[in-house]
């Protein structure tokens, strides 16, 4: 299944996947998790993502290759990354002022996620 949020979490989120997984989540999750109405564009995007993922493994493999490349290059450059192979790659700077400065520099260079 896929869990995601939209609108930065301001509008809620969604879960999509096999019917059995969604049914279990509906029964075991708190009711408020499924009380938000999704905009039609989010529903369409979720359907398209599921189509793309079930038709080919090309996109997940690309994400895996890019993640490995990023982690390898950042580690070689001396950065500490949290986790192992997950595509979310927290860069550990261990200093709040440095992290803020680093984030500002990335924004100035138009590196966004």
Contact map, one row per residue, 1 for C-alpha under 8 A:
11100000000000111100110000000000000000000000000000000000000000000000000000000000000000000000000000000000000000000
11110000000000111000000000000000000000000000000000000000000000000000000000000000000000000000000000000000000000000
11111000000011110000000000000000000000000000000000000000000000000000000000000000000000000000000000000000000000000
01111100000011100000000000000000000000000000000000000000000000000000000000000000000000000000000000000000000000000
00111111101111000000000000000000000000000000000000000000000000000000000000000000000000000000000000000000000000000
00011111111110000000000000000000000000000100000000000000000000000000000000000000000000000000000000000000000000000
00001111111100000000000000000000000000000000000000000000000000000000000000000000000000000000000000000000000000000
00001111111000000000000000000000000000000000000000000000000000000000000000000000000000000000000000000000000000000
00001111111110000000000000000000000000000000000000000000000000000000000000000000000000000000000000000000000000000
00000111111100000000000000000000000000000000000000000000000000000000000000000000000000000000000000000000000000000
00001111111110000000000000000000000101000000000000000000000000000000000000000000000000000000000000000000000000000
00001110111111000000000000000000100101000000000000000000000000000000000000000000000000000000000000000000000000000
00111100101111100000000000000000100101000000000000000000000000000000000000000000000000000000000000000000000000000
00111000000111110000000000000000010000000000000000000000000000000000000000000000000000000000000000000000000000000
11110000000011111000010000000000000000000000000000000000000000000000000000000000000000000000000000000000000000000
11100000000001111100010000000000000000000000010000000000000000000000000000000000000000000000000000000000000000000
11000000000000111110110000000000000000000000000001000000000000000000000000000000000000000000000000000000000000000
10000000000000011111110000000000000000000000000000000000000000000000000000000000000000000000000000000000000000000
00000000000000001111111000000000000000000000000000000000000000000000000000000000000000000000000000000000000000000
00000000000000000111111100000000000000000000000000000000000000000000000000000000000000000000000000000000000000000
10000000000000001111111110000000000000000000000000000000000000000000000000000000000000000000000000000000000000000
10000000000000111111111111000000000000000000000000000000000000000000000000000000000000000000000000000000000000000
00000000000000000011111111100000000000000000000000000000000000000000000000000000000000000000000000000000000000000
00000000000000000001111111110000000000000000000000000000000000000000000000000000000000000000000000000000000000000
00000000000000000000111111111000000000000000000000000000000000000000000000000000000000000000000000000000000000000
00000000000000000000011111111110010000000000000000000000000000000000000000000000000000000000000000000000000000000
00000000000000000000001111111000000000000000000000000000000000000000000000000000000000000000000000000000000000000
00000000000000000000000111111100000000000000000000000000000000000000000000000000000000000000000000000000000000000
00000000000000000000000011111110100000000000000000000000000000000000000000000000000000000000000000000000000000000
00000000000000000000000001011111110000000000000000000000000000000000000000000000000000000000000000000000000000000
00000000000000000000000001001111111000000000000000000000000000000000000000000000000000000000000000000000000000000
00000000000000000000000000000111111100000000000000000000000000000000000000000000000000000000000000000000000000000
00000000000110000000000000001111111100000000000000000000000000000000000000000000000000000000000000000000000000000
00000000000001000000000001000111111100000000000000000000000000000000000000000000000000000000000000000000000000000
00000000000000000000000000000011111110000000000000000000000000000000000000000000000000000000000000000000000000000
00000000001110000000000000000001111111000000000000000000000000000000000000000000000000000000000000000000000000000
00000000000000000000000000000000001111100000000000000000000000000000000000000000000000000000000000000000000000000
00000000001110000000000000000000000111110110000000000000000000000000000000000000000000000000000000000000000000000
00000000000000000000000000000000000011111110000000000000000000000000000000000000000000000000000000000000000000000
00000000000000000000000000000000000001111111000000000000000000000000000000000000000000000000000000000000000000000
00000000000000000000000000000000000000111111100000000000000000000000000000000000000000000000000000000000000000000
00000100000000000000000000000000000001111111110000000000000000000000000000000000000000000000000000000000000000000
00000000000000000000000000000000000001111111111000000000000000000000000000000000000000000000000000000000000000000
00000000000000000000000000000000000000011111111100000000000000000000000000000000000000000000000000000000000000000
00000000000000000000000000000000000000001111111110000000000000000000000000000000000000000000000000000000000000000
00000000000000010000000000000000000000000111111111000000000000000000000000000000000000000000000000000000000000000
00000000000000000000000000000000000000000011111111100000000000000000000000000000000000000000000000000000000000000
00000000000000000000000000000000000000000001111111110000000000000000000000000000000000000000000000000000000000000
00000000000000000000000000000000000000000000111111111000000000000000000000000000000000000000000000000000000000000
00000000000000001000000000000000000000000000011111111100000000000000000000000000000000000000000000000000000000000
00000000000000000000000000000000000000000000001111111110000000000000000000000000000000000000000000000000000000000
00000000000000000000000000000000000000000000000111111111001000000000000000000000000000000000000000000000000000000
00000000000000000000000000000000000000000000000011111111101100000000000000000000000000000000000000000000000000000
00000000000000000000000000000000000000000000000001111111100000000000000000000000000000000000000000000000000000000
00000000000000000000000000000000000000000000000000111111100000000000000000000000000000000000000000000000000000000
00000000000000000000000000000000000000000000000000011111111000000000000000000000000000000000000000000000000000000
00000000000000000000000000000000000000000000000000001111111110000000000000000000000000000000000000000000000000000
00000000000000000000000000000000000000000000000000000001111111000000000000000000000000000000000000000000000000000
00000000000000000000000000000000000000000000000000011001111111100000000000000000000000000000000000000000000000000
00000000000000000000000000000000000000000000000000001000111111110000000000000000000000000000000000000000000000000
00000000000000000000000000000000000000000000000000000000111111111000000000000000000000000000000000000000000000000
00000000000000000000000000000000000000000000000000000000011111111100000000000000000000000000000000000000000000000
00000000000000000000000000000000000000000000000000000000001111111110000000000000000000100000000000000000000000000
00000000000000000000000000000000000000000000000000000000000111111111000000000000000010100000000000000000000000000
00000000000000000000000000000000000000000000000000000000000011111111100000000000000000000000000000000000000000000
00000000000000000000000000000000000000000000000000000000000001111111110000000000000000000000000000000000000000000
00000000000000000000000000000000000000000000000000000000000000111111111000000000000011101000000000000000000000000
00000000000000000000000000000000000000000000000000000000000000011111111100000000000010000000000000000000000000000
00000000000000000000000000000000000000000000000000000000000000001111111110000000000000000000000000000000000000000
00000000000000000000000000000000000000000000000000000000000000000111111111000000000000000000000000000000000000000
00000000000000000000000000000000000000000000000000000000000000000011111111100000100000001000000000000000000000000
00000000000000000000000000000000000000000000000000000000000000000001111111110000000000000000000000000000000000000
00000000000000000000000000000000000000000000000000000000000000000000111111111000000000000000000000000000000000000
00000000000000000000000000000000000000000000000000000000000000000000011111111111100000000000000000000000000000000
00000000000000000000000000000000000000000000000000000000000000000000001111111111100000000000000000000000000000000
00000000000000000000000000000000000000000000000000000000000000000000000111111110000000000000000000000000000000000
00000000000000000000000000000000000000000000000000000000000000000000000011111110000000000000000000000000000000000
00000000000000000000000000000000000000000000000000000000000000000000000001111111000000000000000000000000000000000
00000000000000000000000000000000000000000000000000000000000000000000000001111111100000000011100000000000000000000
00000000000000000000000000000000000000000000000000000000000000000000000001100111110000000011100000000000000000000
00000000000000000000000000000000000000000000000000000000000000000000001001100011111100001111000000000000000000000
00000000000000000000000000000000000000000000000000000000000000000000000000000001111100001111000000000000000000000
00000000000000000000000000000000000000000000000000000000000000000000000000000000111111001100000000000000000000000
00000000000000000000000000000000000000000000000000000000000000000000000000000000111111000000000000000000000000000
00000000000000000000000000000000000000000000000000000000000000010011000000000000001111100000000000000000000000000
00000000000000000000000000000000000000000000000000000000000000000010000000000000001111111000000000000000000000000
00000000000000000000000000000000000000000000000000000000000000110010000000000000000011111000000000000000000000000
00000000000000000000000000000000000000000000000000000000000000000000000000000000000001111100000000000000000000000
00000000000000000000000000000000000000000000000000000000000000000010001000000000111001111110000000000000000000000
00000000000000000000000000000000000000000000000000000000000000000000000000000000111000011111000000000000000000000
00000000000000000000000000000000000000000000000000000000000000000000000000000011110000001111100000000000000000000
00000000000000000000000000000000000000000000000000000000000000000000000000000011110000000111110000000000000000000
00000000000000000000000000000000000000000000000000000000000000000000000000000011000000000011111101100000000000000
00000000000000000000000000000000000000000000000000000000000000000000000000000000000000000001111100100000000000000
00000000000000000000000000000000000000000000000000000000000000000000000000000000000000000000111111100000000000000
00000000000000000000000000000000000000000000000000000000000000000000000000000000000000000000111111110000000000000
00000000000000000000000000000000000000000000000000000000000000000000000000000000000000000000001111111000000000000
00000000000000000000000000000000000000000000000000000000000000000000000000000000000000000000101111111100000000000
00000000000000000000000000000000000000000000000000000000000000000000000000000000000000000000111111111110000000000
00000000000000000000000000000000000000000000000000000000000000000000000000000000000000000000000111111111000000000
00000000000000000000000000000000000000000000000000000000000000000000000000000000000000000000000011111111100000000
00000000000000000000000000000000000000000000000000000000000000000000000000000000000000000000000001111111110000000
00000000000000000000000000000000000000000000000000000000000000000000000000000000000000000000000000111111111000000
00000000000000000000000000000000000000000000000000000000000000000000000000000000000000000000000000011111111100000
00000000000000000000000000000000000000000000000000000000000000000000000000000000000000000000000000001111111110000
00000000000000000000000000000000000000000000000000000000000000000000000000000000000000000000000000000111111111110
00000000000000000000000000000000000000000000000000000000000000000000000000000000000000000000000000000011111111110
00000000000000000000000000000000000000000000000000000000000000000000000000000000000000000000000000000001111111100
00000000000000000000000000000000000000000000000000000000000000000000000000000000000000000000000000000000111111100
00000000000000000000000000000000000000000000000000000000000000000000000000000000000000000000000000000000011111110
00000000000000000000000000000000000000000000000000000000000000000000000000000000000000000000000000000000011111111
00000000000000000000000000000000000000000000000000000000000000000000000000000000000000000000000000000000011001111
00000000000000000000000000000000000000000000000000000000000000000000000000000000000000000000000000000000000000111
